[in-house]
Amino acid sequence: MIKNILLALIIATTALLSLLYFSVGLYPTAGFSLIAGVAWLALEIRQKESLPTVFFLLFLALVVLGALNHLPLPLMLAGLCANLAAWDLSRFAARIREGVEDEPKRILESKHIQKLLITTGAGFAVALPPAFASLSLNFLTLVVVMLVVMLMLRASLLYLRQDDNSER
């Protein structure tokens, strides 16, 4: 189960980034993305040591490059989420590769996939709204200052309330 999902995530990451770069005419970058994805996929299919961190960093660099080239940010975030999930599953699969197929291993895989799905989905949902916001630095500074003042006022009120209760 893990292997099929991992292969699908590698294919999705590779296809998404390669097609995006191809669509905007960055052919060398599209080719590099395709070559890196095929190499990672081939290593995972053969269950060889795939250096998932190296491939993660390669695709992360491609996502950053895409964001700097003003490619659609939601698609860049989707590519990043798929890349991160593939990296995590590749490392997880390498850790549990030894041993035989048994019920506890399947349960562990299932729980890991559920947690990964929730984490990746939440990360995408949290990262998407700020990607569309274009706020000035002054506004962000004002919001941070207001939050700090509100937290300090709350802490003061709790402290005074605690002092008032201790005097009685």
N, C-alpha and C positions, 0 to 999 in steps of 0.2 A: 504494500500500500504506500509506504513512504517513498519507495523508489519511483513509482508512477507519478506521484505528486511532484517529487523533486524534478523529474524529467520534464513534466509539464511546465513547471515554473521556470526552468532554464530556457525552454523553448519560447515561453511567453516573453521573458525578459529580452532574449536575443531578437525575437521577431519585432517586438515593439520598438526597441531602440534602433535596430537596423532599418526598419521601415520609416521611422521618423526622420532619421538622418538621410535616407535615400530620397524621401519626399521633398526635402529642402535643398537637395543638390550637394550635400556633403558626402560624396561618394567614398572617399578614402576612410572616413570615420564610420560610414555604414559598413564597409568591407571589414574594417577592424573589429567592429561589434559582431559581425557575422562569424568571423574566424574565431574570435574568443569564445563565443557561444557554442560553436560546433566542437571546439577543443574541449570545453568543459563537459559538454554532453557526451562526447566520446569517452572521456575518462570516467564519467559516472556510469555509463552503460557497461564498461568493462570492469567496473568496480576497482579501478586503480586509485592510488593516492592522487587526489585531484587538486590539492592546494586550494580549497574553497575560499580562503581569505584573499588569495591573489586575484581570483576571478571576481570576488566581491568588490575589491578595490578597483579593478579595471572597469567594471560596470558602474561603480560609483563615480569614477572619473568621467565616464561617458554621460552620466546623468547630469553632473555638474556642468560639463561642457555644453550639453543641450540647454540647460537653464541659462547659461551665459549667452548662448546663441538665440535666445528668446523662442525656443520651441515651446509648445503648449505645456504649461506647468502641471495641469492635472495628469497628463500622460507621463510626464517626467516623474511625478510622485508615484504613479502606478508602476512604472518601471523600477523605481527605487524600492517600493514595497515588495514587488516580485523578486527582485535581486536579494533583498534582505531575507525573505522567507526561504529562497533557494539556498542561500549561504547557511542559514540555521539548519535546514533539513539535511544538507550535505554533511555538516559536522555531526549532527545527531545520528545520521545513518552510519557514519564511520565509527561512532562510539558503540553502537549496538550491533554492528555487522557480525562480530564474533558470536558464536553460539548458534543454537538451533532455533527453529521457529517454534514458539510455544505460546500459550495463552497469555502469560504475564507480559511477554514482549509485545504482543498485539495490543494489549490494553495500554501499555506504556506509549506505544506509537500513537494510538488513538487520542489519548489525553494530550500528548505533545502537539498533535495537529490541531486539536481544538483550541489549546492555549495560544498557539501560533496564529491561528485564524483570528481570534479575538484581538490579540495584540497588534497584528498587522492592520486589521480593519480599524481599530481605534486610532492607531498612529496615522493612517491615511485620513480619517475623519478629522483629527485634530490639526493636521498639517494643511489641509485644503483651505479652510477659511482665511488664514493669514496670507495664503498665496494670492488671493484676490484682493486683499486689502492694501491700499496704498495710503498709509498714514504718515504724517510728517513726524519728524523726530521730536519737535516741540510737544505735539499732542501725546506721544508715547511717554515723554518725560513727565508731563503733567499727570498722566494716568498712574505712573509708577509712584510719584510723590503722593498722590491722593491715596493710593493703596497703603503706603507706608504710614501715613498719618492716621488712616482709619484703623490699621492694626495697632498702632501705638495708643490711640484713644480706647480701643477695646481692651487692651492689656491694662491700661490705667483704671478703667472702670471695674474690671475684674479684681484688680489689686485693692481698690478702695472698698469694694463690696466684701472682699475677704477680710480686710481690716475692720470694717464695720461689724461683721459677724463675730470676730474674735474678741471685741470689746464687750460684748453682751454676756 
